[in-house]
Amino acid sequence: MNSFIPSINYSSLEKQNSLFDILEYIYEQINIIKSNSFFNDKICSFELEFRLRRKYVNIDLKDFLNDNSCQYSEFSYNENSKTRYRIICNSTYPCTENENENETTITPTPQNEFQFMDISKFLNYLEINKDQEITETLNNHMEYTKKITMMTFYYFIFKINLSIEVLLDSSQIKRYLKIEDKSKIESKSIIKSGNSKNIKIEILNQSNYKYENITNKNDNNNNDSIFNKESVFNNDSIINKDSVFNNDSIINNDNNLKTESKYIEKNKSEKEITEYAIYKEMNDIDAKFSLSILKYITPITKKRRSFMMKNGARIDMTVFDDKNQLEIEFMNNTYLEKDNIMNMIHSIMVSLDCSNFILDYLFFLMPNYEFQKPITPSLDILYKEAKNLINDTFYVAAKTDGFRRLIIIINNLMFSISENFRVEYICQTKADFHMVLYCEYLDGKFIPFDLIYYNDEDLRHKSYSDRINIMNAINFEEFNNKIIKKNITKCSSFSELQNFIISFNKFDNPSIPNDGIIITNGQSSYYDNIKVYKIKTRNTVDLRFNGRYFYARDHLIKKSTVNLSFSEYKEVCLRYHQHKKFYSIKNMKDVPNNKDNNRNNNKNNNNKSNTEIIDNKFYCYYYRKQVEMINDVPTKTRIVTYHLVREKKVPFIVEINLDNNSFVKERKDKYTSNSINTFNSILIASYQKVNLEIFTPSSTVLMRKYHNIIKQNILHKYKGNLLDIGTGNGGDLHKWKNFRKIVCVEPDREKIKVMKERISKSEIRNRISILQNIIQNVELNDIYDVATCFFALNDFTYRDIDNMLKNIGRNINGTFVILFFDSKSFKENIESSSILYKKCIIDDITPIKNLLDKESPIYLLGTLRYLHKECDNIMLVNIHNSNVINHYENAIHSEKIIEIFKKHHFNITNHYQIEQFSFLDSSQKLYSSYLRIIEFSNVTN
C-alpha cells in the first residue's frame, strides 16, 4: 500500500488504451517491417516483452530464486535510447551463494514507495500454467545480442516493448574469456560508478555512433525512463527513426565501425599482444566492439529462473543488486493469438496486486476525488430544502443495506474500490470503455446509484439529472451480471415521493435488503454533498468503544446520550473483550498463515480487511483525507490527498440504534467510527423522529415540525420578558433562549406536570416560571415586552379574548402575537388518514347538527356558545399520532379578533398567512392554509 493516495506518479499517466488495440497495432507494424527489403529474417527476430513497472508493482523474488536459479554476468551498453548491446557470460547453474549473499541490507523506504507485494497467487498461476522450467538450460550459456527497441507502450502495471533482436557472433568472445582471467573481469564490478564515467573506449569513438553514456546504466532497473513513450497510432515513430533503420547492422555489421590504429600503438605488454592477436582474428567489427564492452563495462551479477509456459510464452524472473524483475516474453509472437496474450497478461496482472496503479488512474481520470457522503437531514433541513427539491425535481432510490463501493472499468476490466481504498478485481466485461460508478455492494452484486465518469468525460460537474440519464442508457447486460440496475425514480411532487414510500419494497430486487431511501436534488453536481440526503428506517450510528466509553472519532460520547440498558451495555463489553483477545499478541499463532516477515500483508485475516501484521503485532490502517486550499487568482483550488494512518490498536466499532437505544451489531467491516458531526446529525434526526414513517400519508411529523418552525421564526425576532398564554406541555421552551424571563400561563394540571419535567432538563430552567390559571383570571405584577398565544386562541370565544385583554392589557408594553386557525380562510372540511378537521354545525341544513358525540360536555358548551354568537362554529379536530385527539375548538374570525384588540389599544403591525411547505400532502397543506398570524403592538412610535 502507498503512504499517499494518489502517488507522485499519477499526474504523469496518460489515457489507457485497450490491450487489444495495442496488440493490433503492434502486429500491423511487424508486418510493415517484415515487408521492407532491408529486413533480414535470418539474423533478426522480433521480441514482444511485458515487463513490470517497478513504480507500481514492488515484488520480492529473492526467496523464490534462491531455491533454483542460474547466476550469470551481464555486460550492457546503451548505444542510444533505442539500441542496446548485451553480453551474457559466466553462467552457472545451480548458482553458488557468495559469502555476503545472506547478509541483509536494510535500505530506507522512500515516502512514496510501495511495500513488497504478495506473490503467492502469481506463483500458483505459474505452477499451474508452466510447461517446464528451463533454468537449467542457462548453464554455461553465453550470448551476444543487439536489441533495437521499435516501440513502447504502457498498459496497467506493464511496460510493453516491441524489439528487433540481432544475434551477433560470440565465438571470439568465448576465446577472449578463455584467455582473460575470469576473476579480473568480475573484479571490475567493484569499480565505482563515479570513476567509470571517465572511461574512454577509443575503438568506439567514431562518428557513426552516438554515445550517451559509457557507464553501466542498467536498463533493467529503470523501466519507465529509458524510452520516450511512443504514440500508439503514429506510424512515423516506427519507420522514420534513424536509430532503427539507418543502422546497417541489421543487414551487414561490417560497415558500422572502423578499427582505430591508435589502439595497436598503445599495446606493448604480453597481455596486450595477446589481445591484439585476438583482434587480428576478428573480422567482424561487432566482435571488436564486444571486446571493448568486456574491457570497459562493469558487469552485473544476476540470478534468474526461466519458465516456458503452455502457450509458448516465456517468463523470466531476475534478481540483481536490490532489484527484482519479472518479464514475460513472446518471441516469434506472430504465431500467438492476441486473445491468448491478453488472457495471459490479465491473469498475471490479477494474480499480482495492481491496486496502486488503479488508484493512481482513478485520480488521473478524476483529480482530487472525494467519496460523497450523504447527510442525515434534520426536520429543519428538510423544511429549508423542500421547495428547492420540488422546483429542481429530485430523485429517490432505495438505500441498500450494504457497503459503499466505486466501480472503475478500464477498457474491458472491472475493479471495485472501497472507501478505505482497497482494490479488488471483479471480472472482464464485454464493454470497452472507461467508466466510474458509485455503487452499493451486497452479496457479490453492485447496485449503482451514480455515474461520475463515462467515456473520456468527468461527469462530476454535471447535474445529477444528466448523470442519471447517461447511466440509464447503459446496457448493464455487458457486465456479466455483476451490476444490477437500480430503480431511481424522478419526483416532482411530495405525493410522488409518498407513492415511492408506499411501494418501497416493490421497486428493487426483493432479495436485496433496504434500510432507507436516498433523496438527491436533480440539479446538484457530485460536489454538492449537502444536497444528497439519506433517511433510514432506523437511525443508527457507528461508535468506537474502548472497553468503557463510546467515541465518535476522538470525541467522547456520554453514556447518557447513548443510554443503553445494563444488559445491552454488558453485551457490548463482552464483545469488546472477545475482540481484544483475538487481536492480542498471545493469539498471533492462531492467525492463518501468519509470517514473521514484515512485508507480509494481512490478506489472510478475514476478520478485519484493514489490519496488517508488523513485528508480530496487529495494526489497523486507514486513509485520512487531507484538503489543502490554494488561493489563486481568479480561482480557488481544492487539493485532496489521502494519508495512510496506522494505529497500534485495532478499533472496536459498534452500531448503536439511537431510536430505541439498543446495541445492533459489531461492525467488523468498519475501520473508523462516525465523525462527531455525523453523530450529532443522526442524534437530532432520532430526536425529531426523522425516518421513513414521516413520509407516509398518515404521518403528521412534517406538518407539526413545520408549525413549530413558524413559531420559531416569530419568536426569533423578539427578546426581553415573555408572557406565553396556553403553554400546554411546554413544547416551545427551546425557542425561548433569547428571552431573559418567561412566564407560562396554563390551567391544565396534567399538562403542567409534563411541562415541569421538560423545564427541569432545560438550560434556561431558572428563567421560567409557571402560573396555573386561566389567562382571564391570572394576576400579573410585571411588565412584559412580548405576549404570545399560539394555537390556544381557538379555545377562546370572542368574550374570552375580550376578557383576556381587559385583564392583562396593562401588563404588556410591546408586542402581542397570535397564531390561530382563521374561520375566514376556511374552504372545506378535511378528512384524510392524517387529519380530521370538520365543522360541527352546518347552517344550510339545520341550525344544530351533532356530528360526533351529542352528550359530550365540551360539545354542548360549544353549541351554546355558537347560539350566543360567541364563536362562528364548533370545529372537530383529530391530528393523527399527536396530543390533539377528538378535540373541539372554536371557529373564530380574524376581522372580529382585530376589532377586539383595537378596542384595547392594540394596533396591527403585521398580518399574514404562512408560506406553504412543499413536503406536505394536500390535506395537510389545506389545513395549514387556515392558519393566520397577527402581530399587534400597544406601543406608540
Secondary structure, DSSP 8 states (H G I E B T S, - for coil): --SEES-TTGGG------HHHHHHHHHHHHHHHHHSTT--TTTEEEEEEEEE-TTT-----HHHHHHS-EEEEEEEEESSSSEEEEEEEEEESS----TTTT--------TT-------HHHHHHHHHHEEEE-GGGGTT--EEEEEEEEEEEEETTEEEEEEEEEE---HHHHHHHHHS-HHHHHHGGGS-HHHHTT---GGG--TT---S--S---GGG-TTTSS----TT-THHHHS-HHHHS-GGGT-GGGS----HHHHHH--SHHHHHHHHHHHH--SHHHHHHHHHHHHS--EEEEEEEEEETTS-EEEEEEETTEEEEEEEEETGGGS-HHHHHHHHHHHHHHS--HHHHHHHHHHHSTT------B---HHHHHHHHHHHHHH-EEEEEEESSEEEEEEEEEEEEEEEETT--EEEEEEEEEEEEEEEEEEEETTEEEEEEEEEETTEE-TTS-HHHHHHHHHTS-GGGGTT-B----EEEESSHHHHHHHHHTHHHHS-TTS-EEEEEEEETT--TT-GGGEEEEESS-EEEEEE-SS-EEETTEEE-HHHH---HHHHHHHHHHHHHHHHHTSGGGGGGSTT--S-TT---TT--S-TTEEEETTEEEEEEEEEEEEEEE-SS-EEEEEEEEEEEESS---EEEEETTTTEEEEE-TT-SS---HHHHHHHHHHHHTT-SGGGGSTT--HHHHHHHHHHHHHHHTT--EEEEEES-TT-TTGGG-TTEEEEEEE---HHHHHHHHHHHHTSTTGGGEEEE-S-TTT----S-EEEEEEESGGGGS-HHHHHHHHHHHGGGEEEEEEEEEEBGGG--S-EESSSEEEEES--TTT-S---SS-TT-HHHHHHHHHHHTTSSSEEEEEEETTSS-SSEEEEEB-HHHHHHHHHHTT-EEEEEEE----SSS-HHHHHHHHTEEEEEEE----
